[in-house]
Amino acid sequence: MSAVTDELVALCARLRDEVLPFLGLHAARRHAGEAVGGDVTFDIDERAERLLERHMSERLPTWAYYSEDRGLQGAAAPELILIVDPIDGTRPAAAGFETACVSVAAVPGGVSPTMDDVQAGVVQELKTGDLFVAERGAGVCMQRSCGVDIPLLPSPSTDVEGLFWTLGFRGRPAVVLASVLAELIDRSSVGGAVFDIGSATYSITRVLTGQLDAYVDVGPEIIATHPGVEAEFRRVGRGAVLNNSPYDLAAVQLLCTEAGVPLSGARGESLAERPLLGSGHDYQMACVVSGNADLHERILEIVGRGIDSLAWPTKGDRSEAT
């Protein structure tokens, strides 16, 4: 690993040490404020953010960072910028479940970085300590906390009927999301399984291990195709649109790239040019990850059909404009 990646691993470990004693405590669920993207900040988030601020000030004062709750902080002319989600899966962490991770990605300073600028990415599970590391052009390394390698075993299956997959649900309107994903849910609900795991990074790393076949989160594309539905997203999000932001995907996007696992937007488009330093609606991204290219094509076809056939007010919709 490079010196930069070593720093990312050290930061993940320190954040994990800080929040591990609070996993599952009722005190962790207390609301502490609101993140820059509009999501609720819990007490356990605030503990992690304070530790992140101290770590960057003490150890990496010439670097900057963008975090879920604080936005862009640190050096004014940074050598590097870290894209950090101190707890991806706050709600599972507060409940004491294992499906929560630290996620850190590094991009060069002095640019307006995009996904394609991510040079290193690290994801660490909070409860187990298992570690997922990628450097651009150098592959991916996955290890248990004891140092034993985790095999890279993305699913070879192309069977939608037997699909084991997870979706992004928090903050998305239930009727809208279920309507769009109805075919995929119905076709896989008996011979396969659909889960709401509550963490994009945990879900996507499960595709790398082969425990899941796919991850599907398409909220931004639903809004892009049917602008009238944005009001429903804001109703559920208490005024904010809550979908995946760059800090959710920066590290895992590089993991998937280096592992050769398909990751794209809801229509199959690359996320490489999407900007990283933001978390509002304009920065949010739909994301589909699959164990192999053939399965990816099948999922995109089904999801696209569900988005296009959504029965919602059509004024200003993309389909009407074309």
C-alpha positions as CSV (number, residue, x, y, z in Angstrom):
1,M,0.0,0.0,0.0
2,S,1.1,3.6,-0.6
3,A,1.6,6.1,2.2
4,V,-1.7,7.8,1.3
5,T,-3.6,4.5,1.6
6,D,-1.9,3.9,4.9
7,E,-3.3,7.2,6.1
8,L,-6.8,6.2,5.0
9,V,-6.5,2.9,6.8
10,A,-5.3,4.7,10.0
11,L,-8.2,7.1,9.8
12,C,-10.7,4.3,9.4
13,A,-9.3,2.5,12.4
14,R,-9.4,5.5,14.6
15,L,-13.0,6.3,13.6
16,R,-14.0,2.7,14.3
17,D,-12.3,2.8,17.7
18,E,-14.2,5.9,18.6
19,V,-17.7,4.7,17.8
20,L,-17.4,1.0,18.5
21,P,-18.3,1.3,22.2
22,F,-21.5,3.1,21.2
23,L,-22.9,0.6,18.7
24,G,-26.4,-0.4,19.8
25,L,-26.8,2.0,22.7
26,H,-30.0,4.0,22.9
27,A,-28.0,7.1,23.5
28,A,-26.5,6.7,20.0
29,R,-30.0,7.3,18.5
30,R,-30.4,10.8,19.9
31,H,-30.8,13.4,17.2
32,A,-27.9,15.9,17.3
33,G,-28.8,18.1,14.3
34,E,-28.9,18.1,10.5
35,A,-26.2,17.2,8.0
36,V,-25.3,19.5,5.1
37,G,-27.3,17.3,2.8
38,G,-30.4,17.5,5.0
39,D,-30.3,14.1,6.7
40,V,-30.7,13.7,10.4
41,T,-27.5,13.7,12.4
42,F,-27.5,11.2,15.3
43,D,-25.4,11.4,18.5
44,I,-23.1,8.6,17.1
45,D,-22.6,10.6,13.9
46,E,-21.5,13.6,16.0
47,R,-19.0,11.6,17.9
48,A,-17.4,10.4,14.7
49,E,-17.4,13.9,13.2
50,R,-15.6,15.3,16.2
51,L,-13.0,12.6,16.0
52,L,-12.5,13.2,12.3
53,E,-12.0,16.9,12.9
54,R,-9.3,16.2,15.5
55,H,-7.6,13.6,13.5
56,M,-7.3,15.9,10.4
57,S,-6.1,18.8,12.5
58,E,-3.5,16.8,14.4
59,R,-2.2,14.4,11.8
60,L,-3.1,15.8,8.4
61,P,-3.2,19.6,8.6
62,T,-2.2,20.1,5.0
63,W,-5.1,18.0,3.7
64,A,-8.8,18.9,3.5
65,Y,-11.8,16.7,3.8
66,Y,-15.4,16.6,2.8
67,S,-17.7,14.8,5.3
68,E,-21.4,14.0,5.4
69,D,-22.2,16.2,8.3
70,R,-19.7,19.1,8.0
71,G,-19.1,19.6,4.3
72,L,-15.7,20.8,3.1
73,Q,-13.2,21.5,5.9
74,G,-9.4,21.6,6.5
75,A,-6.6,23.3,4.5
76,A,-7.5,26.0,2.1
77,A,-5.0,24.8,-0.6
78,P,-4.8,21.1,0.3
79,E,-2.4,18.5,-1.0
80,L,-5.2,16.0,-0.9
81,I,-8.9,16.0,-0.2
82,L,-10.5,13.1,1.6
83,I,-14.1,12.2,0.9
84,V,-15.3,10.8,4.2
85,D,-18.5,9.1,5.5
86,P,-17.5,8.5,9.1
87,I,-20.5,6.1,9.5
88,D,-22.2,4.8,6.4
89,G,-25.2,3.0,7.9
90,T,-25.9,5.2,11.0
91,R,-29.2,3.6,11.7
92,P,-27.8,0.0,11.7
93,A,-24.9,1.3,13.8
94,A,-27.2,2.9,16.3
95,A,-29.1,-0.4,16.5
96,G,-26.0,-2.4,17.0
97,F,-26.1,-4.3,13.7
98,E,-23.0,-5.2,11.7
99,T,-24.1,-3.4,8.5
100,A,-22.3,-0.1,9.1
101,C,-18.9,1.0,7.7
102,V,-16.4,3.8,7.6
103,S,-15.7,5.0,4.1
104,V,-12.8,7.2,3.0
105,A,-11.6,8.1,-0.5
106,A,-8.6,10.3,-1.5
107,V,-8.5,12.7,-4.4
108,P,-5.8,15.3,-5.4
109,G,-6.0,18.8,-4.2
110,G,-6.2,21.8,-6.5
111,V,-8.9,20.4,-8.7
112,S,-12.7,20.1,-8.8
113,P,-12.6,16.4,-8.3
114,T,-14.9,13.8,-9.9
115,M,-15.3,10.1,-9.2
116,D,-12.6,9.4,-11.8
117,D,-10.1,11.3,-9.7
118,V,-10.3,9.0,-6.7
119,Q,-6.8,7.5,-6.2
120,A,-7.4,5.4,-3.2
121,G,-10.5,4.1,-1.3
122,V,-10.9,2.3,2.0
123,V,-14.0,0.8,3.6
124,Q,-13.9,-0.7,7.1
125,E,-16.8,-2.5,8.8
126,L,-17.4,-1.0,12.2
127,K,-18.4,-4.1,14.1
128,T,-16.1,-6.7,12.6
129,G,-13.1,-4.5,11.5
130,D,-13.0,-6.2,8.1
131,L,-11.2,-4.0,5.6
132,F,-11.6,-3.3,1.9
133,V,-8.8,-1.4,0.2
134,A,-8.3,-0.2,-3.4
135,E,-5.6,1.9,-5.1
136,R,-6.2,3.0,-8.7
137,G,-4.4,0.6,-11.1
138,A,-3.2,-1.6,-8.2
139,G,-6.2,-3.8,-7.6
140,V,-8.3,-4.5,-4.5
141,C,-7.4,-6.1,-1.2
142,M,-10.0,-7.5,1.2
143,Q,-9.1,-8.8,4.7
144,R,-10.7,-10.0,7.9
145,S,-9.7,-8.1,11.0
146,C,-7.4,-11.1,11.9
147,G,-5.5,-10.6,8.7
148,V,-7.0,-13.5,6.7
149,D,-7.8,-12.6,3.1
150,I,-11.4,-12.3,2.0
151,P,-11.8,-13.9,-1.4
152,L,-13.1,-11.8,-4.3
153,L,-16.1,-13.8,-5.4
154,P,-18.6,-11.7,-7.4
155,S,-21.6,-13.8,-8.3
156,P,-21.6,-15.5,-11.8
157,S,-25.4,-15.9,-11.7
158,T,-27.6,-14.2,-14.2
159,D,-30.9,-15.6,-12.8
160,V,-33.2,-12.7,-11.8
161,E,-35.6,-15.2,-10.3
162,G,-32.9,-16.3,-7.8
163,L,-31.5,-12.8,-7.3
164,F,-30.2,-11.9,-3.8
165,W,-30.1,-8.1,-3.8
166,T,-30.4,-5.0,-1.7
167,L,-31.9,-1.6,-2.3
168,G,-31.6,2.0,-0.9
169,F,-34.8,2.8,1.1
170,R,-34.1,5.4,3.7
171,G,-35.7,8.7,2.8
172,R,-37.3,7.4,-0.4
173,P,-41.1,7.4,-0.7
174,A,-42.3,3.8,-0.3
175,V,-45.0,3.8,-2.8
176,V,-42.9,5.4,-5.5
177,L,-39.9,3.1,-4.9
178,A,-42.0,-0.1,-4.7
179,S,-43.8,0.8,-7.9
180,V,-40.5,1.3,-9.8
181,L,-38.9,-1.8,-8.4
182,A,-42.1,-4.0,-8.3
183,E,-41.0,-6.3,-11.2
184,L,-37.6,-6.9,-9.7
185,I,-39.0,-7.4,-6.2
186,D,-41.8,-9.8,-7.3
187,R,-39.6,-11.9,-9.6
188,S,-37.0,-12.5,-6.8
189,S,-39.1,-12.6,-3.7
190,V,-39.6,-16.4,-3.5
191,G,-36.6,-17.9,-5.3
192,G,-34.2,-15.1,-4.2
193,A,-34.4,-12.3,-1.6
194,V,-34.4,-8.5,-1.3
195,F,-32.9,-6.7,1.7
196,D,-32.9,-3.2,3.1
197,I,-29.4,-3.2,4.7
198,G,-29.2,0.5,5.4
199,S,-25.6,1.1,4.1
200,A,-24.5,1.5,0.5
201,T,-20.9,0.6,1.3
202,Y,-21.8,-2.5,3.2
203,S,-24.2,-3.6,0.4
204,I,-21.7,-3.0,-2.4
205,T,-18.8,-4.8,-0.6
206,R,-21.2,-7.8,-0.3
207,V,-21.4,-7.9,-4.1
208,L,-17.6,-8.2,-4.0
209,T,-17.7,-11.1,-1.6
210,G,-20.6,-12.8,-3.5
211,Q,-23.0,-12.7,-0.5
212,L,-25.2,-10.5,-2.7
213,D,-25.8,-10.5,-6.4
214,A,-26.7,-6.8,-6.8
215,Y,-27.3,-3.4,-5.2
216,V,-29.9,-1.1,-6.7
217,D,-30.5,2.5,-5.7
218,V,-32.2,4.6,-8.4
219,G,-33.9,7.6,-6.6
220,P,-32.1,10.3,-8.6
221,E,-33.1,8.7,-11.9
222,I,-36.7,8.5,-10.8
223,I,-36.8,12.2,-10.2
224,A,-34.9,13.0,-13.4
225,T,-37.5,11.0,-15.4
226,H,-40.5,12.2,-13.4
227,P,-39.8,15.6,-11.9
228,G,-43.2,15.7,-10.4
229,V,-42.2,13.0,-7.9
230,E,-39.6,15.2,-6.3
231,A,-42.2,16.6,-3.9
232,E,-42.8,13.1,-2.6
233,F,-39.1,12.7,-1.9
234,R,-39.0,16.0,-0.1
235,R,-42.1,15.0,1.9
236,V,-40.5,11.9,3.2
237,G,-37.1,13.6,3.6
238,R,-38.6,16.4,5.7
239,G,-37.9,19.0,3.0
240,A,-34.6,17.4,1.7
241,V,-34.1,14.9,-1.1
242,L,-32.2,12.0,0.4
243,N,-30.4,9.7,-2.0
244,N,-26.8,8.5,-2.4
245,S,-24.3,11.4,-2.3
246,P,-20.7,11.3,-3.4
247,Y,-19.4,10.4,0.1
248,D,-21.5,7.2,0.0
249,L,-20.0,6.0,-3.3
250,A,-16.5,7.5,-3.7
251,A,-14.6,4.6,-2.1
252,V,-16.7,1.7,-3.2
253,Q,-16.8,3.0,-6.8
254,L,-13.0,2.5,-6.9
255,L,-13.3,-0.9,-5.2
256,C,-15.6,-2.0,-7.9
257,T,-13.5,-0.6,-10.7
258,E,-10.4,-2.3,-9.4
259,A,-12.3,-5.6,-8.9
260,G,-13.9,-5.5,-12.4
261,V,-17.4,-5.5,-11.0
262,P,-20.0,-3.5,-13.0
263,L,-21.1,-0.2,-11.3
264,S,-23.2,2.4,-13.2
265,G,-26.1,4.8,-13.0
266,A,-29.7,3.6,-13.5
267,R,-29.4,3.8,-17.3
268,G,-26.0,2.1,-17.5
269,E,-24.1,5.5,-17.6
270,S,-20.7,5.9,-16.1
271,L,-20.4,7.8,-12.8
272,A,-16.7,8.8,-13.6
273,E,-17.4,12.5,-14.3
274,R,-19.8,13.1,-11.4
275,P,-18.5,15.8,-9.0
276,L,-17.5,14.8,-5.5
277,L,-17.6,17.9,-3.4
278,G,-21.3,18.2,-2.6
279,S,-24.2,16.4,-1.1
280,G,-27.4,18.1,-2.2
281,H,-29.9,16.9,-4.8
282,D,-27.7,18.0,-7.7
283,Y,-24.8,15.9,-6.6
284,Q,-26.8,12.7,-5.8
285,M,-26.4,9.6,-7.9
286,A,-28.4,6.6,-8.9
287,C,-26.2,3.5,-8.6
288,V,-26.6,-0.1,-9.7
289,V,-23.9,-2.7,-8.9
290,S,-24.0,-6.3,-10.1
291,G,-21.9,-9.4,-9.8
292,N,-21.3,-9.7,-13.6
293,A,-22.0,-7.8,-16.8
294,D,-24.8,-10.0,-18.1
295,L,-26.7,-9.7,-14.8
296,H,-26.1,-6.0,-14.9
297,E,-27.7,-5.7,-18.3
298,R,-30.8,-7.6,-17.1
299,I,-31.2,-5.5,-14.0
300,L,-30.9,-2.3,-15.9
301,E,-33.5,-3.4,-18.4
302,I,-36.0,-4.2,-15.6
303,V,-35.2,-1.1,-13.6
304,G,-35.5,1.1,-16.6
305,R,-38.8,-0.4,-17.5
306,G,-40.0,0.3,-14.0
307,I,-38.9,3.9,-14.0
308,D,-40.4,4.6,-17.4
309,S,-43.8,3.0,-16.5
310,L,-44.2,4.8,-13.2
311,A,-47.7,6.3,-13.1
312,W,-47.1,9.8,-11.7
313,P,-47.9,13.4,-12.8
314,T,-46.3,13.8,-16.2
315,K,-46.0,17.6,-16.6
316,G,-42.4,18.3,-17.3
317,D,-41.4,14.7,-17.3
318,R,-38.4,13.6,-19.4
319,S,-40.6,11.2,-21.4
320,E,-43.0,14.1,-22.3
321,A,-40.0,16.4,-23.3
322,T,-38.8,13.8,-25.7
